[in-house]
């Protein structure tokens, strides 16, 4: 499987849709990855993607500058196993600019609610009474025709 930014094993204009769920925030530079996704999409094709919501970084790291691109690591536990997840935070305007510069139009942006049946490890008790909380942000992009 190619590393993000390397050429995918598909011809240009091969797909109507592409999905990139919770992957781009692991990359510092999205330029090559977005260009490659754009290359394999047909003109007018869609890219559906999700990212960590940009508010998470300053929310979980009080005092940090929302407007700076910065690498950070969260120490988490999954089913009792310790894990370190390292991300790149970028402010929303930088995210949207990257999409536009890669030749996409932004069709839709949304912040989905969570399932009320989600376990406490996913939705902490302190925010369970809310209808939604900021964790992920979703985009529907369209490649230039």
C-alpha positions in Angstrom: 0.0 0.0 0.0 1.4 3.4 -0.9 2.5 5.9 1.8 0.4 9.1 1.7 1.8 11.3 -1.0 3.1 8.5 -3.2 1.3 7.6 -6.4 -1.7 5.4 -6.0 -2.0 2.4 -8.3 -4.9 3.8 -10.2 -5.2 5.8 -13.4 -6.3 9.4 -13.4 -10.0 10.1 -13.3 -10.8 6.6 -12.0 -13.2 7.2 -9.2 -16.5 9.1 -8.6 -15.9 9.2 -4.8 -13.0 8.9 -2.3 -13.1 8.6 1.5 -10.3 9.7 3.9 -11.6 9.1 7.4 -9.4 10.3 10.3 -6.1 10.1 8.3 -5.0 13.6 7.2 -4.4 14.9 10.7 -1.5 12.4 11.0 0.4 14.3 8.2 2.2 17.6 8.6 1.9 18.4 4.9 -1.3 17.5 3.0 -0.2 18.8 -0.4 0.9 15.6 -2.1 -1.8 13.5 -0.5 -4.6 15.8 -1.6 -3.1 16.2 -5.1 -3.0 12.4 -5.5 -6.6 12.0 -4.3 -7.6 14.7 -6.7 -5.7 13.0 -9.6 -7.7 9.7 -9.2 -11.1 11.4 -8.9 -13.1 12.0 -12.0 -13.9 15.7 -12.7 -16.7 16.6 -10.3 -15.8 13.7 -8.1 -16.3 13.8 -4.3 -13.9 13.5 -1.4 -15.6 12.8 1.9 -13.3 13.2 4.8 -13.2 13.5 8.5 -10.6 15.0 10.8 -10.1 15.6 14.5 -11.9 18.9 15.1 -9.4 21.7 15.3 -10.9 22.9 18.6 -9.7 19.6 20.3 -6.1 20.7 20.5 -6.6 23.9 22.5 -9.4 22.4 24.5 -7.3 19.4 25.6 -4.1 21.5 25.9 -5.2 24.7 27.7 -3.0 27.7 27.0 -1.8 26.4 23.6 -2.2 28.6 20.5 -5.0 27.5 18.3 -3.6 29.4 15.3 -0.3 27.6 15.1 0.3 24.3 13.3 1.8 22.0 15.8 2.5 18.3 16.4 1.2 16.8 19.6 0.7 13.4 21.2 -2.1 12.1 23.2 -1.6 9.2 25.6 -4.7 7.0 25.5 -5.8 3.5 26.5 -7.8 1.2 24.2 -9.2 -1.9 25.9 -6.5 -1.6 28.6 -3.6 -1.2 26.2 -1.7 2.1 26.3 -1.3 3.9 23.1 0.4 7.1 21.9 -1.3 8.9 19.0 0.6 11.7 17.4 -1.3 14.3 15.3 -0.8 17.6 13.6 -3.1 20.4 14.7 -3.9 23.0 12.1 -6.5 25.8 12.5 -9.7 25.6 10.4 -8.7 28.3 8.0 -5.5 26.5 7.1 -7.4 23.2 6.6 -9.9 24.9 4.2 -7.2 26.7 2.3 -5.4 23.4 1.8 -8.5 21.9 0.2 -9.1 24.9 -2.1 -5.4 25.0 -3.2 -5.6 21.3 -4.1 -8.4 22.0 -6.5 -11.4 21.1 -4.4 -14.5 23.1 -3.7 -16.0 22.8 -0.2 -19.6 21.6 -0.6 -20.4 20.9 3.0 -18.9 21.0 6.5 -20.6 19.5 9.5 -20.0 18.5 13.1 -22.0 15.3 13.7 -23.7 14.4 16.9 -22.6 11.3 18.8 -24.7 8.2 19.5 -26.5 8.4 22.9 -25.7 4.6 23.1 -21.9 5.3 22.9 -19.9 3.9 25.8 -18.5 6.2 28.5 -14.9 5.7 27.1 -16.1 7.5 24.0 -18.5 10.0 25.5 -17.5 11.0 29.0 -20.2 11.3 31.6 -19.5 15.0 32.1 -20.8 15.8 28.6 -23.3 13.0 28.0 -26.3 15.4 28.6 -25.4 17.4 25.5 -26.8 16.5 22.1 -23.4 16.8 20.5 -19.8 17.6 21.3 -16.9 18.7 19.2 -14.7 15.8 18.4 -14.6 15.3 14.7 -15.4 17.6 11.7 -16.6 16.2 8.4 -16.1 17.7 4.9 -17.7 17.0 1.5 -15.3 18.3 -1.2 -15.8 18.3 -4.9 -12.9 18.1 -7.5 -12.8 20.8 -10.1 -14.5 19.9 -13.4 
